């Protein structure tokens, strides 16, 4: 199991800054996939906050898993997603992104065993300031004797 002190060193870790532009075709397909209503405007579907922030800072899910010492993809769980939308995201706007790991907390549950709750946040900004913020909590299950075996 990764020592908790090592996990705590991630607090304050800044993701690389980057950019993301929502293309019309992406917005169209995501709206279709979520059974949403197509709008005559260039407003983007809010579900882009699942994908755009990580893509904007140039990270894949696997890279976050590796950074947080995931023992396997099966040992990661989605915790909470908190989306703050200050202005509607728009197609064709080049959003600047920056983010960091806010906290790490080691917990133990009867069913999950020992896990680390990692909270990170990424902001998408345009020329007027922060347009949206995605704050995510992911749970990294920990074992004492190797992947696939949970502590009790």
Secondary structure, 3 states (H helix, E strand, C coil): CCCHHHHHCCCCCECCCEEEECCHHHHHHHHHHCCCCCCCCCECCCCHHHHHHHHHCCCCHHHHHHHCCCCCHHHEEEEEEEEEECCCCECCCEEEEEEEEEEEEEEEECCCEEEEEEEEEEEEEECCEEEEEEEEEEEEECCCCCCCCCCC
